[in-house]
Amino acid sequence: MPVEVDVPEHLVKCAHQQEGDEFSKAVADLILIAFYFLLRVGEYTVKGSRNETKRTVQFRVKDVTLFQKDEGGRLKQVSRRVDPKSLVGAVDAATMKLDNQKNGWKGVCISHHSNGMGLFDPTEAILRRLSHIREHTSDEETFLSAVWVDGKWRDVRDQDIRAALNAAAAVLDYPHERGIPIELVDTHSLRIGGANAMSLAGYSDREIQKLGRWRSITFMEYIRESLSTFSEGISSKMKKCFGFTSLEGGAFRDVTENVLATEYNVNVSEGAAVA
């Protein structure tokens, strides 16, 4: 089931404003990034052991490109030699490139512009990940899920994401406030939630499909029509009488008055033909 942006933002707030440890900060930032970029969990975390034969390749430092606007408002790529820490609050967009993924697309780039929300900006979350990693290594092959803890590297795993999501959903009372049981909140809830957020914000199916890198309309399964927001106002709009015309069989007949004057369960075929 989907989660809203309040879940990632709650985790980011707790980790960064309440002096969380580096691992908690990494988990929170990756969750925020995953929500906005509609990521699959295998694209930003690792499992118990790294599987070199797995089709999807996790994002690495070298897959990220940062942009700033010039005086003319055009995006210009930031040099990779620039210290990420010097860019806090100054990044206008970020792009992530996938070498490969589940559906076989190679060289796919996904990007977001800054939303100006500071701590809760996905481009700033990417910048925080880069800053932490670059502080401890210059290896561009390092996964974005890598965290330097107690003198060694540790990877954020799918179970870490799942545990954080469950904890946040419980604090935010998702069972009562959203009608979503905690056991139905999982790693895929971020991808589903991001797709729903885009749909509710008015973005087209094509735009959602492109950002989520879906090859087919299967992504429509993630747009949850069961959410109350999708049905809000529909009955009021359906109440309007449009005076439509039947075009079936080349017959042009206004059927509105006929239908409104016909009693329920009456066989209208005995009277005027209704398409």
Order of alpha helices (4+ residues) and beta strands (2+ residues): alpha-alpha-beta-beta-beta-beta-alpha-beta-beta-alpha-alpha-alpha-alpha-alpha-alpha-beta-beta-alpha
